[in-house]
Amino acid sequence: MALLSSSPKWSTLPDYAYDWALVDVETSGLRPGRDRVLSLAILTLDAQGNRTGEFSTLLNPGCDPGPAHIHGLTSDRLAGAPTFEDIAPQVGALLSSRVLVAHNAQFDYDFLAHEFAHVRSWVPVSRRLCTLALNRLVGPATPDLKLGTLAAHYGVRQEKAHDARDDVRVLSGVLRGSLGAAEQLGLSLPLLDCPPRQDYKPYVPKTPCAYRNPGRLESGGALVQGMKVAITGDTQVAREELVARSATAGLNMMTSVSGLTSVVVTNDPGAGTAKLNRAADEGVPLVDEPTYLRLLESVQPGQAKGTARPRRVAQTPASAATAQPAPTQNLPAQRTAAPTASTVTADQSLTGRRVLVLGGTHDQAVGARARAVVLGASAAVNLSAGVTDVVVLPGGETDRRMTRITALGLRVHDADWLLAPAPAPTKSTAGNQPDSAAVLVRGAVIDLSETGTPWTVAATWRQQADCDVDVVAFAVDAREQVPGDEDFVFYSAPEHPDGTVRLTTDGPTEQAVTADLERLPLETHRVVIAAATDGVATFSDVGAIEITATCAIGAAPAARATLDAATTERTMILAELYRRGEGWRLRAVGQGYEHGLADLARGYGVDVAE
């Protein structure tokens, strides 16, 4: 096993001093658990940047190695390599008690977690740091945030891309440069506690119900494939067998009851269970077990998902920009004092500039950010290297970031500057490149021209936020309803069974939804991306949320928007990816609601347990 090259020089960074385990994996595919690790390299560093350990090896995955044209690892080359079980103790010792570091860290972490699960163990990591997420916060003046691009920016030589040994050497230099940039900006590191769970299991393909929900079971009628069925109370046939027989017949077996449930099976309708109480509230029909078993013998054919494009709701570009989420919840309208593109003259005098607003009341800050966006700027939620201008509202002068802003020589303005902004100097004081991403106001739409590569919509909020935020996604049909509960992607179910929609967590204040648009079934009309605050907190405790849309990992953002809910909202629709003819579009939404995530999910047809 070859040794890695010399360790980087390290600055004295006491606020960023951790023992690190830098990791890179090459894999047979992109889905952890289903695909396997082919090559692994680890470099450990102490808090001063001194190398304390190193390890690299090829691995025999016991499966097809996948895209050899990318990683160069053929079955013949891997045939004599050890298995992960052979090296697991050594890998565990290198990772233990250290912060795992990787570029796109969730990918590497998830693969390692599943590899440890294969050998009946768990990955011994309690925290991780993603250098991609760190550099999204830093905002270096680079065309994108790919590892090779950042290596060049931070003065690190890359010799062989997609080689784990060289990539982890390059990563050490990128980490060094990133920590220095974060220190200069006074950023907190986006360290993420992990694992979010220790129940990683080898990948088992899940098969969602293949049929659309035909609705309620009619009195005297037959079961139809796709009906949502819930069972409550004791049964004569073992519950597992009853569920298996029902699923085999094409029924959609649920663990909870909602307004979309077709029928509830119970032998004791007066038992007063939560399912029965909800069924009574929603008017869901009940049948006993003998009746259900009889109906189960002759389930009628249903309409398969994806067999034909569903009837679409006709929308003009104007109506598309104002479409609302599912109407079943009587959702309240958003309350905001922010000016919009229709109420402020857009002269685009701030195009290419990035504005950070400090201080002021919530409504004042919302108004200032909205005004900056209408003038063509993007509104930042954190101090980054990409910020070109700072607007200080009353109270903002005491913000702890002002010291850094002064040291960086950034242009500082009061609120009146947004009424008649001065032109930027030929070259920014900070030496930044103009922001090339399209800046979207609420309701604005862009076409997504490249849909052969998955698109990622990332949500970021300020590091000093007072509460947690959860990002979720709904893959909905033309009726604005999820075809099945598996089409609701959230923290406890972060990936659709077919892998077309995924949720990733890259730091305490950043989460992202990735959608493989070309692989989504035809009945998926749009992917709705939303955020919800934790508990009773509202978005006034969070502040603005910035969304960015990128095509491919580490690519430059194609679009960005900064969204403000008002003071009392607990959920917010951030953006929508939706079909338009044969293509896809992205719309920035920014629609807030006062109810919680459970009510929002029910509005899209998700069965939410009480």
VEXDREN-2710 file (C-alpha; in Angstrom, 1 decimal):
% VEXDREN-2710
k/r/px/py/pz
1/MET/0.0/0.0/0.0
2/ALA/1.6/3.2/-1.2
3/LEU/2.2/6.0/1.1
4/LEU/0.7/9.4/0.5
5/SER/2.9/12.4/-0.3
6/SER/4.1/15.1/2.0
7/SER/1.7/16.7/4.5
8/PRO/0.6/20.4/4.0
9/LYS/1.9/23.3/5.9
10/TRP/-0.6/24.3/8.5
11/SER/-1.6/27.7/9.8
12/THR/-2.2/28.2/13.5
13/LEU/-6.0/28.1/13.7
14/PRO/-7.0/27.5/17.3
15/ASP/-10.7/27.9/16.7
16/TYR/-10.5/25.2/14.0
17/ALA/-8.2/22.7/15.8
18/TYR/-9.4/19.1/15.5
19/ASP/-7.9/15.8/14.9
20/TRP/-8.9/15.0/11.3
21/ALA/-9.4/11.9/9.2
22/LEU/-9.4/12.8/5.5
23/VAL/-11.2/10.2/3.4
24/ASP/-11.8/9.5/-0.3
25/VAL/-13.6/6.5/-1.8
26/GLU/-14.0/5.3/-5.4
27/THR/-17.1/3.3/-5.8
28/SER/-18.9/0.9/-8.3
29/GLY/-21.9/3.3/-8.5
30/LEU/-23.6/6.2/-6.8
31/ARG/-26.0/4.6/-4.4
32/PRO/-24.6/3.6/-1.0
33/GLY/-25.5/0.2/0.2
34/ARG/-26.4/-1.1/-3.3
35/ASP/-23.0/-0.2/-4.8
36/ARG/-19.6/-0.9/-3.1
37/VAL/-16.3/0.7/-2.3
38/LEU/-13.5/-0.2/-4.8
39/SER/-10.7/2.0/-3.4
40/LEU/-10.2/3.8/-0.1
41/ALA/-7.6/6.3/1.1
42/ILE/-7.4/7.8/4.6
43/LEU/-5.0/10.5/5.8
44/THR/-5.0/11.5/9.5
45/LEU/-3.8/14.8/10.8
46/ASP/-3.5/16.3/14.3
47/ALA/-4.8/19.7/15.3
48/GLN/-1.6/21.4/14.0
49/GLY/-1.8/19.7/10.6
50/ASN/0.9/17.1/11.3
51/ARG/0.4/13.7/9.6
52/THR/-0.3/11.0/12.2
53/GLY/-1.4/8.1/9.9
54/GLU/-2.1/7.1/6.4
55/PHE/-3.7/4.2/4.6
56/SER/-4.8/3.4/1.1
57/THR/-5.9/0.2/-0.7
58/LEU/-7.9/-1.3/-3.5
59/LEU/-10.8/-3.4/-2.4
60/ASN/-12.4/-6.5/-4.0
61/PRO/-16.2/-5.6/-3.9
62/GLY/-17.5/-9.0/-5.0
63/CYS/-19.5/-7.3/-7.7
64/ASP/-19.2/-5.5/-11.0
65/PRO/-16.9/-2.5/-10.5
66/GLY/-19.1/-0.3/-12.6
67/PRO/-17.7/2.7/-14.7
68/ALA/-14.1/1.7/-15.2
69/HIS/-13.7/4.4/-17.8
70/ILE/-14.0/6.9/-14.8
71/HIS/-12.0/5.2/-12.0
72/GLY/-9.9/2.8/-14.1
73/LEU/-10.6/-0.1/-11.7
74/THR/-11.4/-3.3/-13.6
75/SER/-12.4/-6.7/-12.1
76/ASP/-9.0/-8.1/-13.0
77/ARG/-7.2/-5.3/-11.2
78/LEU/-9.4/-5.8/-8.1
79/ALA/-9.3/-9.6/-8.1
80/GLY/-6.4/-9.9/-5.6
81/ALA/-7.3/-7.0/-3.4
82/PRO/-8.6/-7.5/0.2
83/THR/-12.3/-7.3/1.1
84/PHE/-13.6/-4.5/3.3
85/GLU/-14.0/-7.1/6.1
86/ASP/-10.2/-7.6/6.0
87/ILE/-9.4/-4.0/6.6
88/ALA/-12.4/-2.8/8.7
89/PRO/-10.4/-2.9/12.1
90/GLN/-7.6/-0.8/10.6
91/VAL/-10.0/1.7/9.0
92/GLY/-12.0/1.9/12.3
93/ALA/-8.9/2.8/14.2
94/LEU/-8.0/5.6/11.8
95/LEU/-11.5/7.1/11.9
96/SER/-12.2/6.8/15.6
97/SER/-12.2/10.0/17.7
98/ARG/-11.5/12.1/14.6
99/VAL/-13.6/14.4/12.5
100/LEU/-14.2/12.8/9.1
101/VAL/-13.4/15.1/6.2
102/ALA/-14.4/14.6/2.6
103/HIS/-15.4/16.6/-0.5
104/ASN/-19.2/15.9/-0.7
105/ALA/-18.8/14.1/2.7
106/GLN/-22.3/12.6/2.9
107/PHE/-21.4/10.4/-0.1
108/ASP/-18.2/9.1/1.4
109/TYR/-19.7/8.7/4.9
110/ASP/-22.8/6.8/3.7
111/PHE/-20.6/4.4/1.7
112/LEU/-18.4/3.7/4.7
113/ALA/-21.4/3.3/7.0
114/HIS/-22.9/0.7/4.7
115/GLU/-19.5/-1.1/4.3
116/PHE/-19.3/-1.3/8.1
117/ALA/-22.9/-2.6/8.2
118/HIS/-21.9/-5.4/5.8
119/VAL/-19.5/-6.6/8.4
120/ARG/-22.0/-6.2/11.2
121/SER/-20.5/-3.1/12.7
122/TRP/-20.9/0.7/12.4
123/VAL/-18.7/3.6/11.3
124/PRO/-16.9/5.0/14.3
125/VAL/-17.4/8.7/13.4
126/SER/-19.2/11.2/15.6
127/ARG/-18.7/14.3/13.4
128/ARG/-17.9/15.1/9.8
129/LEU/-16.9/18.2/7.8
130/CYS/-17.7/18.6/4.1
131/THR/-15.2/20.7/2.3
132/LEU/-17.7/21.3/-0.5
133/ALA/-20.2/22.7/2.1
134/LEU/-17.4/24.7/3.8
135/ASN/-16.5/26.3/0.5
136/ARG/-20.1/27.1/-0.3
137/LEU/-20.0/29.2/2.9
138/VAL/-16.6/30.7/2.1
139/GLY/-17.6/31.5/-1.5
140/PRO/-14.1/31.6/-3.1
141/ALA/-13.7/33.4/-6.4
142/THR/-13.7/30.2/-8.5
143/PRO/-15.9/29.2/-11.4
144/ASP/-17.2/26.1/-9.5
145/LEU/-16.5/24.2/-6.3
146/LYS/-15.2/20.9/-7.8
147/LEU/-12.2/19.4/-6.0
148/GLY/-9.8/20.1/-8.9
149/THR/-10.9/23.7/-9.2
150/LEU/-10.5/24.3/-5.5
151/ALA/-7.1/22.6/-5.6
152/ALA/-5.9/25.1/-8.2
153/HIS/-7.4/28.0/-6.2
154/TYR/-5.6/27.0/-3.0
155/GLY/-2.3/26.2/-4.8
156/VAL/-2.5/22.4/-4.6
157/ARG/-1.2/20.2/-7.5
158/GLN/-3.7/17.6/-8.6
159/GLU/-2.0/14.7/-10.4
160/LYS/-4.6/12.0/-11.0
161/ALA/-8.3/12.8/-10.6
162/HIS/-10.6/9.9/-9.4
163/ASP/-7.7/8.2/-7.7
164/ALA/-8.3/7.9/-4.0
165/ARG/-4.7/8.3/-3.0
166/ASP/-4.2/11.4/-5.0
167/ASP/-7.6/12.8/-4.1
168/VAL/-7.0/12.6/-0.4
169/ARG/-3.6/14.3/-0.8
170/VAL/-5.3/17.1/-2.7
171/LEU/-8.1/17.2/-0.1
172/SER/-5.5/17.9/2.6
173/GLY/-4.4/21.0/0.8
174/VAL/-8.0/22.1/0.1
175/LEU/-8.8/21.7/3.8
176/ARG/-5.8/23.8/4.7
177/GLY/-6.8/26.6/2.4
178/SER/-10.5/26.4/3.3
179/LEU/-9.8/26.7/7.0
180/GLY/-7.6/29.7/6.4
181/ALA/-10.4/31.4/4.4
182/ALA/-13.0/30.5/7.0
183/GLU/-10.9/32.0/9.7
184/GLN/-10.5/35.2/7.7
185/LEU/-14.2/35.5/7.3
186/GLY/-15.0/34.5/10.9
187/LEU/-17.1/31.6/9.9
188/SER/-18.1/28.7/12.1
189/LEU/-17.2/25.4/10.6
190/PRO/-20.2/23.4/9.3
191/LEU/-19.4/20.4/11.5
192/LEU/-22.3/17.9/11.4
193/ASP/-23.0/15.5/14.2
194/CYS/-23.2/12.0/12.8
195/PRO/-24.3/9.4/12.3
196/PRO/-27.9/10.5/12.2
197/ARG/-28.6/6.8/12.8
198/GLN/-26.5/3.7/13.4
199/ASP/-29.0/1.3/11.7
200/TYR/-27.5/1.3/8.3
201/LYS/-28.3/-1.9/6.6
202/PRO/-27.2/-3.5/3.3
203/TYR/-29.3/-2.2/0.5
204/VAL/-32.6/-4.0/-0.1
205/PRO/-34.6/-2.7/-3.1
206/LYS/-38.0/-1.4/-2.0
207/THR/-40.9/-1.7/-4.4
208/PRO/-43.5/1.0/-4.0
209/CYS/-47.1/0.2/-5.0
210/ALA/-47.1/0.2/-8.8
211/TYR/-50.6/1.5/-9.1
212/ARG/-52.4/4.8/-8.7
213/ASN/-54.8/5.2/-5.9
214/PRO/-58.3/4.8/-7.3
215/GLY/-60.0/6.2/-4.2
216/ARG/-62.4/4.9/-1.6
217/LEU/-63.8/1.3/-1.4
218/GLU/-67.4/1.7/-2.3
219/SER/-70.1/-0.2/-0.3
220/GLY/-70.6/-3.6/-1.9
221/GLY/-67.7/-2.8/-4.3
222/ALA/-64.4/-4.6/-5.0
223/LEU/-60.9/-3.8/-4.0
224/VAL/-58.9/-2.2/-6.8
225/GLN/-55.1/-2.3/-7.2
226/GLY/-53.5/0.9/-5.8
227/MET/-56.1/1.3/-3.0
228/LYS/-54.6/2.5/0.3
229/VAL/-55.3/0.0/3.1
230/ALA/-54.7/0.3/6.8
231/ILE/-55.1/-2.4/9.4
232/THR/-55.7/-1.8/13.1
233/GLY/-56.2/-4.2/16.1
234/ASP/-55.8/-7.9/16.4
235/THR/-56.3/-10.1/13.3
236/GLN/-56.8/-13.9/12.9
237/VAL/-54.3/-14.1/10.1
238/ALA/-50.9/-13.0/11.2
239/ARG/-50.5/-9.3/10.5
240/GLU/-47.2/-9.8/8.5
241/GLU/-48.9/-12.4/6.3
242/LEU/-52.0/-10.2/5.7
243/VAL/-49.8/-7.3/4.7
244/ALA/-47.7/-9.5/2.4
245/ARG/-50.8/-11.0/0.7
246/SER/-52.3/-7.6/0.2
247/ALA/-49.1/-6.1/-1.2
248/THR/-48.7/-9.0/-3.6
249/ALA/-52.3/-8.3/-4.9
250/GLY/-51.3/-4.7/-5.7
251/LEU/-52.7/-2.9/-2.7
252/ASN/-50.8/0.0/-1.0
253/MET/-50.4/-1.0/2.6
254/MET/-50.2/2.0/5.0
255/THR/-49.3/2.3/8.7
256/SER/-51.5/5.3/9.3
257/VAL/-54.9/6.8/8.1
258/SER/-55.5/10.0/6.2
259/GLY/-58.2/11.4/3.9
260/LEU/-56.7/9.4/1.0
261/THR/-57.0/6.0/2.8
262/SER/-59.3/3.7/0.8
263/VAL/-60.4/1.4/3.6
264/VAL/-59.5/0.4/7.2
265/VAL/-59.6/-3.3/8.2
266/THR/-60.6/-3.9/11.8
267/ASN/-62.3/-6.6/13.9
268/ASP/-63.3/-4.2/16.6
269/PRO/-64.7/-0.9/15.2
270/GLY/-65.4/0.4/18.7
271/ALA/-61.8/0.0/19.9
272/GLY/-61.1/3.8/19.7
273/THR/-57.6/3.4/18.2
274/ALA/-55.9/6.4/16.6
275/LYS/-56.5/4.9/13.2
276/LEU/-60.2/4.4/13.9
277/ASN/-60.6/7.9/15.2
278/ARG/-59.0/9.3/12.2
279/ALA/-61.0/7.1/9.9
280/ALA/-64.2/8.4/11.5
281/ASP/-63.1/12.0/11.1
282/GLU/-62.3/11.4/7.4
283/GLY/-65.2/9.2/6.6
284/VAL/-63.0/6.3/5.6
285/PRO/-65.0/3.0/5.3
286/LEU/-64.4/0.1/7.6
287/VAL/-64.5/-3.7/6.9
288/ASP/-63.9/-6.6/9.1
289/GLU/-61.2/-9.2/8.4
290/PRO/-63.4/-12.0/6.9
291/THR/-64.9/-9.4/4.5
292/TYR/-61.5/-8.1/3.6
293/LEU/-60.1/-11.7/3.0
294/ARG/-63.1/-12.4/0.7
295/LEU/-62.5/-9.1/-1.2
296/LEU/-58.8/-10.0/-1.4
297/GLU/-59.5/-13.0/-3.5
298/SER/-60.7/-10.9/-6.4
299/VAL/-58.8/-7.6/-6.5
300/GLN/-59.6/-5.7/-9.7
301/PRO/-56.9/-4.4/-12.0
302/GLY/-55.7/-0.8/-11.3
303/GLN/-54.0/1.8/-13.4
304/ALA/-50.3/1.4/-13.4
305/LYS/-48.1/4.4/-12.7
306/GLY/-46.3/5.8/-15.6
307/THR/-48.3/3.9/-18.3
308/ALA/-49.5/7.1/-19.9
309/ARG/-48.9/10.8/-19.3
310/PRO/-51.7/12.0/-17.0
311/ARG/-54.0/14.9/-17.9
312/ARG/-52.0/18.0/-17.2
313/VAL/-53.4/21.2/-15.7
314/ALA/-52.9/23.9/-18.4
315/GLN/-50.8/26.7/-17.2
316/THR/-49.5/29.8/-18.9
317/PRO/-46.2/31.2/-17.7
318/ALA/-48.1/33.9/-15.8
319/SER/-50.4/31.4/-14.0
320/ALA/-47.5/29.0/-13.4
321/ALA/-45.7/31.7/-11.4
322/THR/-48.7/32.0/-9.0
323/ALA/-49.7/28.4/-8.7
324/GLN/-50.4/27.4/-5.1
325/PRO/-49.8/24.2/-3.1
326/ALA/-52.5/21.6/-2.6
327/PRO/-55.8/23.4/-1.7
328/THR/-57.1/20.7/0.6
329/GLN/-55.7/22.4/3.7
330/ASN/-57.1/25.9/3.1
331/LEU/-53.6/27.2/3.5
332/PRO/-53.3/30.8/4.6
333/ALA/-51.7/33.3/2.3
334/GLN/-48.2/34.5/2.9
335/ARG/-47.8/37.6/5.0
336/THR/-44.8/39.8/4.1
337/ALA/-43.9/43.4/3.9
338/ALA/-41.3/42.9/1.2
339/PRO/-41.5/44.7/-2.0
340/THR/-41.7/42.5/-5.1
341/ALA/-40.6/42.9/-8.8
342/SER/-44.0/44.3/-9.6
343/THR/-43.8/47.1/-7.0
344/VAL/-40.2/48.3/-7.5
345/THR/-38.6/49.5/-10.7
346/ALA/-35.8/47.1/-11.6
347/ASP/-32.9/49.0/-13.1
348/GLN/-30.5/46.0/-12.5
349/SER/-27.8/48.5/-11.3
350/LEU/-26.4/45.9/-8.9
351/THR/-26.2/43.0/-11.3
352/GLY/-23.3/40.7/-10.4
353/ARG/-23.0/42.0/-6.9
354/ARG/-23.7/40.2/-3.6
355/VAL/-25.3/42.1/-0.7
356/LEU/-25.3/41.2/3.0
357/VAL/-27.9/43.0/5.2
358/LEU/-27.1/43.4/8.9
359/GLY/-29.4/44.7/11.7
360/GLY/-32.8/46.2/11.4
361/THR/-36.2/44.7/12.3
362/HIS/-37.3/41.6/10.5
363/ASP/-39.5/43.6/8.1
364/GLN/-36.7/46.2/7.5
365/ALA/-34.2/43.4/6.7
366/VAL/-36.8/41.7/4.4
367/GLY/-37.4/44.9/2.5
368/ALA/-33.7/45.7/2.1
369/ARG/-32.9/42.2/0.8
370/ALA/-35.9/42.3/-1.6
371/ARG/-34.8/45.7/-2.9
372/ALA/-31.2/44.5/-3.5
373/VAL/-32.6/41.5/-5.4
374/VAL/-34.9/43.6/-7.6
375/LEU/-31.8/45.7/-8.4
376/GLY/-30.1/42.6/-9.7
377/ALA/-27.9/41.6/-6.8
378/SER/-28.0/38.4/-4.9
379/ALA/-28.8/38.6/-1.2
380/ALA/-26.3/36.8/1.1
381/VAL/-27.3/35.2/4.3
382/ASN/-23.8/34.7/5.6
383/LEU/-20.5/36.7/5.2
384/SER/-18.6/35.0/2.4
385/ALA/-15.7/35.9/0.1
386/GLY/-18.4/36.5/-2.6
387/VAL/-20.0/39.4/-0.7
388/THR/-19.3/42.7/-2.4
389/ASP/-21.5/45.1/-0.4
390/VAL/-22.9/45.3/3.2
391/VAL/-26.0/47.3/4.1
392/VAL/-26.1/48.2/7.8
393/LEU/-29.5/48.9/9.2
394/PRO/-30.1/50.2/12.8
395/GLY/-28.4/47.9/15.2
396/GLY/-26.3/46.3/12.6
397/GLU/-23.2/48.2/13.6
398/THR/-22.9/45.9/16.7
399/ASP/-23.0/42.7/14.6
400/ARG/-19.9/40.7/15.4
401/ARG/-19.1/40.3/11.7
402/MET/-18.4/44.0/11.3
403/THR/-14.9/43.6/12.5
404/ARG/-14.3/41.1/9.7
405/ILE/-16.1/43.3/7.2
406/THR/-13.9/46.2/8.0
407/ALA/-10.7/44.1/7.8
408/LEU/-11.8/42.8/4.4
409/GLY/-12.3/46.3/3.1
410/LEU/-15.9/45.6/1.9
411/ARG/-18.1/48.5/0.9
412/VAL/-20.5/49.4/3.7
413/HIS/-23.7/51.4/3.1
414/ASP/-26.8/52.5/5.0
415/ALA/-30.3/51.7/3.9
416/ASP/-30.6/54.9/1.7
417/TRP/-27.9/53.5/-0.7
418/LEU/-30.5/50.9/-2.0
419/LEU/-32.6/53.8/-3.3
420/ALA/-29.8/55.1/-5.5
421/PRO/-26.8/52.6/-5.4
422/ALA/-23.5/53.9/-6.5
423/PRO/-21.8/52.0/-9.4
424/ALA/-19.2/49.4/-8.4
425/PRO/-15.5/50.2/-8.9
426/THR/-13.9/48.5/-11.9
427/LYS/-12.5/45.9/-9.6
428/SER/-14.1/44.8/-6.3
429/THR/-12.2/45.6/-3.1
430/ALA/-12.3/42.0/-2.2
431/GLY/-11.2/40.9/-5.7
432/ASN/-14.3/38.9/-6.3
433/GLN/-15.7/37.6/-9.6
434/PRO/-19.2/38.8/-10.5
435/ASP/-21.9/36.4/-9.5
436/SER/-23.0/34.7/-12.7
437/ALA/-26.0/32.9/-11.3
438/ALA/-29.5/34.0/-12.3
439/VAL/-31.0/35.9/-9.4
440/LEU/-34.7/35.0/-8.9
441/VAL/-37.4/37.0/-7.1
442/ARG/-40.4/35.2/-5.7
443/GLY/-42.4/33.5/-8.4
444/ALA/-39.6/33.8/-11.0
445/VAL/-38.9/30.9/-13.3
446/ILE/-35.9/29.5/-15.3
447/ASP/-35.7/26.7/-17.8
448/LEU/-33.5/23.8/-16.9
449/SER/-31.8/23.0/-20.2
450/GLU/-29.6/20.1/-19.0
451/THR/-31.7/17.4/-17.4
452/GLY/-29.5/14.4/-18.2
453/THR/-27.6/15.2/-15.0
454/PRO/-29.4/15.4/-11.6
455/TRP/-30.3/18.9/-10.4
456/THR/-29.7/19.9/-6.8
457/VAL/-31.6/22.6/-4.9
458/ALA/-29.7/23.5/-1.8
459/ALA/-31.1/25.6/1.1
460/THR/-28.8/27.6/3.4
461/TRP/-29.6/29.9/6.3
462/ARG/-27.5/32.0/8.6
463/GLN/-25.1/30.3/11.0
464/GLN/-26.5/32.1/14.0
465/ALA/-30.1/30.8/13.5
466/ASP/-31.9/30.1/16.8
467/CYS/-33.6/26.9/15.7
468/ASP/-33.3/23.8/13.5
469/VAL/-34.7/23.6/10.0
470/ASP/-35.8/20.5/8.1
471/VAL/-35.9/20.5/4.3
472/VAL/-38.3/18.1/2.6
473/ALA/-39.5/17.2/-0.9
474/PHE/-42.8/16.0/-2.3
475/ALA/-42.9/14.4/-5.8
476/VAL/-46.5/15.2/-6.8
477/ASP/-48.8/14.4/-9.7
478/ALA/-51.1/16.7/-11.7
479/ARG/-53.6/16.8/-8.8
480/GLU/-50.8/18.1/-6.5
481/GLN/-50.9/14.9/-4.5
482/VAL/-48.1/12.4/-3.8
483/PRO/-48.9/9.1/-5.6
484/GLY/-47.6/7.2/-2.6
485/ASP/-46.0/8.0/0.8
486/GLU/-42.6/7.0/-0.6
487/ASP/-42.9/10.2/-2.7
488/PHE/-42.4/12.3/0.5
489/VAL/-38.7/12.6/1.1
490/PHE/-37.6/13.8/4.5
491/TYR/-35.1/13.3/7.3
492/SER/-36.4/9.8/8.3
493/ALA/-36.8/8.7/4.6
494/PRO/-34.1/10.6/2.8
495/GLU/-34.3/8.8/-0.5
496/HIS/-37.1/7.8/-2.8
497/PRO/-36.9/4.0/-3.3
498/ASP/-36.0/4.4/-6.9
499/GLY/-33.3/6.9/-6.1
500/THR/-34.8/9.7/-8.2
501/VAL/-35.2/12.2/-5.3
502/ARG/-32.7/12.4/-2.4
503/LEU/-32.2/14.6/0.6
504/THR/-28.7/15.4/1.8
505/THR/-27.5/17.2/4.9
506/ASP/-24.2/19.0/4.4
507/GLY/-24.0/21.0/7.6
508/PRO/-26.0/22.3/10.5
509/THR/-27.4/25.2/8.3
510/GLU/-27.5/23.5/4.9
511/GLN/-29.7/20.8/3.4
512/ALA/-30.3/19.9/-0.3
513/VAL/-32.7/18.0/-2.5
514/THR/-31.3/16.3/-5.6
515/ALA/-33.7/15.2/-8.3
516/ASP/-32.9/13.0/-11.3
517/LEU/-35.4/14.7/-13.6
518/GLU/-35.1/12.4/-16.6
519/ARG/-35.8/9.3/-14.5
520/LEU/-38.8/10.6/-12.7
521/PRO/-42.0/8.7/-13.7
522/LEU/-44.4/10.5/-16.1
523/GLU/-47.0/11.0/-13.5
524/THR/-44.6/13.1/-11.4
525/HIS/-45.8/16.6/-12.4
526/ARG/-43.5/18.5/-10.0
527/VAL/-41.1/18.2/-7.1
528/VAL/-42.0/20.6/-4.3
529/ILE/-39.2/21.6/-2.0
530/ALA/-40.2/22.9/1.4
531/ALA/-38.7/23.8/4.8
532/ALA/-40.1/23.5/8.3
533/THR/-38.9/24.9/11.6
534/ASP/-38.4/22.6/14.6
535/GLY/-41.1/22.7/17.3
536/VAL/-42.8/26.0/17.9
537/ALA/-40.1/28.1/16.4
538/THR/-41.0/30.3/13.3
539/PHE/-39.1/31.6/10.4
540/SER/-38.6/34.9/12.2
541/ASP/-36.2/32.9/14.4
542/VAL/-34.4/31.7/11.2
543/GLY/-34.3/34.7/9.0
544/ALA/-33.8/34.5/5.2
545/ILE/-33.2/31.2/3.5
546/GLU/-31.0/31.2/0.4
547/ILE/-31.6/28.5/-2.3
548/THR/-29.2/27.7/-5.1
549/ALA/-29.8/25.4/-8.0
550/THR/-26.9/23.5/-9.5
551/CYS/-26.5/20.8/-12.1
552/ALA/-23.8/18.2/-10.9
553/ILE/-21.9/18.1/-7.7
554/GLY/-19.7/21.1/-7.1
555/ALA/-20.9/22.9/-10.3
556/ALA/-21.4/26.7/-10.2
557/PRO/-25.0/27.7/-9.3
558/ALA/-27.3/28.3/-12.3
559/ALA/-29.7/30.3/-10.1
560/ARG/-30.1/31.6/-6.6
561/ALA/-32.9/33.2/-4.6
562/THR/-33.1/34.6/-1.1
563/LEU/-36.5/33.9/0.4
564/ASP/-38.1/35.5/3.5
565/ALA/-41.2/34.3/5.2
566/ALA/-42.8/36.8/7.6
567/THR/-42.8/36.4/11.4
568/THR/-45.2/33.6/12.3
569/GLU/-44.8/31.0/9.6
570/ARG/-43.5/27.5/10.6
571/THR/-43.4/26.0/7.1
572/MET/-42.4/27.5/3.7
573/ILE/-42.5/26.2/0.1
574/LEU/-39.0/27.1/-1.1
575/ALA/-39.0/26.1/-4.8
576/GLU/-40.6/23.8/-7.3
577/LEU/-39.1/21.7/-10.1
578/TYR/-42.0/21.2/-12.6
579/ARG/-42.6/19.9/-16.1
580/ARG/-43.2/22.4/-18.9
581/GLY/-43.9/20.6/-22.2
582/GLU/-41.0/18.1/-22.7
583/GLY/-38.7/20.0/-20.4
584/TRP/-38.4/21.1/-16.8
585/ARG/-38.4/24.5/-15.0
586/LEU/-37.4/25.8/-11.6
587/ARG/-39.6/28.3/-9.8
588/ALA/-38.6/30.2/-6.7
589/VAL/-41.7/30.2/-4.4
590/GLY/-41.1/31.6/-0.9
591/GLN/-44.6/30.9/0.3
592/GLY/-44.9/30.6/4.1
593/TYR/-47.7/29.0/6.3
594/GLU/-48.4/29.0/10.0
595/HIS/-49.1/25.3/10.4
596/GLY/-46.4/22.6/10.9
597/LEU/-44.8/20.0/8.7
598/ALA/-47.4/17.3/9.4
599/ASP/-50.3/19.5/8.1
600/LEU/-48.2/20.5/5.1
601/ALA/-47.6/16.9/4.3
602/ARG/-51.2/16.0/4.7
603/GLY/-52.1/18.7/2.2
604/TYR/-50.1/16.9/-0.4
605/GLY/-51.8/13.6/0.4
606/VAL/-49.2/12.0/2.7
607/ASP/-50.5/9.6/5.4
608/VAL/-49.1/11.1/8.6
609/ALA/-49.4/9.0/11.8
610/GLU/-50.9/10.8/14.8
END
